[in-house]
Amino acid sequence: MEKEKESHHFPAKLQLRLDWSEMDLFGHINNVMYFKFIQASRVNFWEHVGFMNRYFKDKIGPILVSSGCQFKKPLFYPDNIVVEVRIEFIKTTSIGLHHRILNSKNEIAAEAHDVIVLYNFNSNEKVPIPIELRAAIENLK
């Protein structure tokens, strides 16, 4: 069993309750739901570092470029999970995120990687990450 050992490396956490409706014919949580959990973690991260406030202020916000998931263990209803995230990299216009989904036994059920770009929705182009947002992101490391 893989146990989660270094939670301090994943500073942003989101607790979720698994729902009956997320199960599939085989009795476990459907793989599509893992992406729903990852999205919830991503949006939680965005809210935490101020991306959402920036978007509502001047229509500059994050946009998902890519997302991938490696499934490690099935999840079952009923259960509670924790989705945690850490920053993998920060570049001029992009950020890499590493998510882990942990079951209630603290086992890694899945790991995912996102690439996010800061985007100006007025001019339809990517833009550099402003200093204040970069500082908020770096404070999570």
C-alpha positions, -999 to +999 in steps of 0.1 A: +000+000+000+012+034-009+008+057+021+009+095+019+040+106+038+049+141+029+017+162+032+037+193+038+048+192+002+011+194-009+000+226+009-035+231-006-060+205+004-097+199-003-119+174+015-147+158-005-174+132+002-179+106-024-215+103-036-236+073-046-242+088-080-204+088-088-203+050-089-203+030-121-217-004-131-186-021-115-193-007-081-164+018-078-162+055-085-161+061-122-128+074-137-145+105-151-153+116-115-115+117-107-113+145-132-142+162-114-123+159-081-091+173-098-111+202-112-125+210-077-089+210-064-077+232-093-105+258-087-098+257-050-062+265-058-073+293-081-095+308-054-068+304-028-041+323-047-064+350-061-069+340-097-107+343-094-106+378-079-083+389-107-106+374-133-137+392-119-117+424-117-102+426-152-110+394-171-075+380-167-076+345-153-064+309-155-071+286-184-064+249-184-040+238-212-036+201-203-046+176-176-036+140-172-044+114-145-027+082-134-052+059-116-036+040-087-065+025-066-102+024-070-124+046-048-156+032-034-188+047-019-192+055+009-159+073+016-143+107+020-113+118+001-087+145+002-075+161-030-042+179-024-022+200-048+013+214-050+031+236-075+054+218-099+067+248-118+060+285-124+071+300-157+064+334-172+028+327-183+022+291-170+020+270-139+022+233-134+001+216-107+005+181-092-027+167-076-031+137-054-063+120-045-062+102-011-088+078+002-098+077+039-070+053+046-045+080+033-036+058+003-030+075-030-059+066-053-047+089-082-022+115-092-028+141-118-008+169-135-022+201-149-007+229-169-024+263-165-018+295-184-028+330-173-051+343-200-065+377-209-101+370-219-105+405-234-076+402-259-077+364-262-040+359-254-018+345-227-002+370-204+026+370-178+017+362-143+015+394-123+040+399-094+013+397-067-002+364-081+033+349-085+040+358-048+008+341-037+016+310-057+052+309-044+039+312-008+022+278-013+055+261-020 
